């Protein structure tokens, strides 16, 4: 802890002075002067370097200087068109439960020390309105600002405690003015607590209850960490420039301005920016006025409705845009770098339709007068749902008709729908605390597929959604997983729950519940929930109550087992004497048996989908009478499928006879695409856990020889490549035969599709072509590699050639890298040439994802070193890591260890967790697990502790599976038979 004292603090000494236009006379003409100027001797002068006007305060034996426009006045309470939104919710102070004993303590007994180490802010006071002023200096990568917070003191206290991190706050620039009083109270101490990211403001006397205004002047740095208020680099006319960008979720608004940085502390925001006159300034609300004064301009934005701090957004730079309006008049823009606006047209089309769809689905109009979406060159996550100003990676927003692949188009559509869903689910109705993050992310993930299915039914996105469920299954099968509703006791813990549990499992259990309740009942109940909690906060229990009221079903009883405990069940199935014998146990990839128990919505069909049975399975073991389906059981080739169309979040383990009958149903195309996917996914998971043999899985894969659905065949490919990776360690002598079997299996599909798209070909074929050819290249298929190299060489000379369209470029790049070694790096250098010459982010990502697919460890190491060079944006490093050849995982692990100190300093948040997960998880021996455990003992930090634990657990699971494979005596014979069939 450090106290902000005169010996260690100077307000603007480390930031470049900012040009200004406010005069002392103008400041004096304001109805109510700035709180700081009332009590302190601010003297007008000018900056020695820029000659810009400043005010200087000589106080407490030190000198503080501040830009005049940043001395926020106490604002009047005159109503505005949006003021009513602030009053539509009860005050935050009444809803916040402070941590620790400080709330009940008498004011005179309180001390600053008692606020340290608390999970949440105390509830003595809550903000109602922020008047935020920021002046970013893009050249100096710094900013100055002030904030006037209208707040309500709800309990006797001498302290105001709020969040601040990496900001310089001068003690002399802080004051509190009670409503109706001419006096401005000056703090006796302002204490910064960096480890808790809080600012403790202590006054000499107890603050009066009721309304007042807290004014704080501050400054900070436009960092390069892609969080808080940061800088992103772009090119304009060949010159590199900085733009200023905010990324505040989950808890980084405090890095831009002092605030109550928790989702339940909702407030109104009035934002003013002072920026270079040639730039575009954006925020959550529309601009109401701009005043230009030579090289700078002041931009005033309309006051916002009530919202959480993590949704505030500010962006300053030079941009192009495309624009249109929804049918009900909402203005929608897509902002891009200059010259790229045409790439925003597809996202604009999707956004226009999505806003209208969600208005109808949620039965609540979009709350703001505009929706801006902007592509940011440096952006850590995929996108961020800031209210009215959504930020994206370029790869998630832009689509180039000539050079973007079908997969890029689908990603743009789904991500745009996801972020716009948040405008209702997350922004309008906000989680009360991060424990309920899944309410935001799970719902947005689920409803984004609903939108994509509405607009692009030919994409079969609900079948593709199963890939989301699989990702959730994999993480939740670890002992180191966590419940959907997870306790958060420190800000460092928040980033790690932006994971497959909150997103994928969350979306999957929502889909399960919708299927159980029915689509119409679910929609109406959801709309009622949003109306009830609009402009306020909610917990998971609030959603269950709304759905229970609307459906009459015991939703809370059903869903508690899915959100409050980690994991999920595997339902074991046997058929005996006309009865279905079910047993549920918690599934763990380690093969251990967990202790969880769930209320499982069972659906099943027998021999056809025309008749289905539905019931709740609540015990550990139960028998169900299937006499109504006896006619089906008399058929020679009858089959039974549980979890019809994979709508629920559990796995199924069939006895040997039932599994054999399902394999026949797959061979004869009796099952739906979703169920064909589900049988394979469950079998693979059971095999990895040691519950089934690998030979059974290989026979099942062979049953998909006539598969027609993209998602199913893509999953067959992924599963097959994972098996090959394990076989390389467990039975390297059989790897050649396994690859022959897989190549023979995949080659007919590839020959049918070819390299070139057919006229009128569908979206899914375009996706499948690239997936197939990439897999064949990774398996070393000579014909695929040779054709890829031929086409690539033409492309290298002519980037517009039709021989290498975007959908197959990744396949060609991976194939090319199979020809590279330390003695011949021509292909590697050619890919670097493409990387350096393109300005399309999607093309750069394709190249990065291919560079490390080379089987030569020397080349892989060179590629890994490349991602730490200035040529690769920090956000993009993970794409190269994901593409590391299976034979080089230990090379990547060694590289991570050698560069860990740099990585730990350069990356944070989810990007840092990706480095650990992607590099450690693929290791396959207990020795490497021990090595990783020892390495991270002294080299980790709280924000990645869960990820480290999960990654090492995956290594143990891999090692266990390798041992299991080695123990299968008949495996070699089966593989040889399949290879020479």
Secondary structure, 3 states (H helix, E strand, C coil): CEECCCCCCCCCCCCCCCCCCCCHHHHHHCCCCEHHHHHCCEEEEECCCCCCEEEEEEECCEEEEEEHHHCCECCCCCCCCCHHHHHCCCCHHHHCCCCCCHHHCCHHHCCHHHHCCCCCCCCCEEEEEEEEEEEEECCCCEEEEEEEEEEEECCCCCEEEEECCCEEEEEEEEEEEECCCCCCEECCEEEEECCCCEEEEECCCCCCCEEEEEEEEEEEECECCCCEEEEEEEEECCEEEEEEEEECCCCCHHHCCCECCCCCCCEEEEEEEEEECCCEEEECCCEEEEEEECCEEEEEECCCCCECHHHCCEEEECCEEEEEECCCCCEEEEEECCCCHHHHHHHHHHHHHHHHHHHHHHCCCCCCCEEEEEEECCCCCCEECCCCEEEEEHHHHCCCCCCCCHHHHHHHHHHHHHHHHCCCECCCEEECCHHHHHHHHHHHHHHHHHHHHHHCHHHCHHHHHHHHHHHHHHHHCCCCCCCCCCCCCCHHHCHHHCCCHHHHHHHHHHHHHHHHHCHHHHHHHHHHHHHHHCCEEECHHHHHHHHHHHHCCCHHHHHHHHHCCCCCEEEEEEEECCEEEEEEEECCCCCCCECCCCCEEEEEEECCCCCEEEEEECCCEEEEECHHHHHHHCCCCCCEEECHHHCCCCEEEECHHHHHHHHHHHHCCCCCHHHHHHHHHHHHHHHHCCCCCHHHHHHHHHCCCCCCCHHHHHHHHHHHHHHHHHHHHHCHHHHHHHHHHHHHHHHHHHHHHCCCCCCCCCHHHHHHHHHHHHHHHHCCCHHHHHHHHHHHHHHHHCCCCHHHCHHHHHHHHHHHHCCCECCECHHHHHHHHHHHHCCCHHHHHHHHHHHCCCCCHHHHHHHHHHCCCCCCCHHHHHHHHHCCCHHHHHHHHHHHHHCHHHHHHHCCHHHHHHHHHHHHCCCCCHHHHHHHHHHHHCCCCHHHHHHHHHHHHHHHHHHHHHHHHHCCCCHHHHHHHHHCC
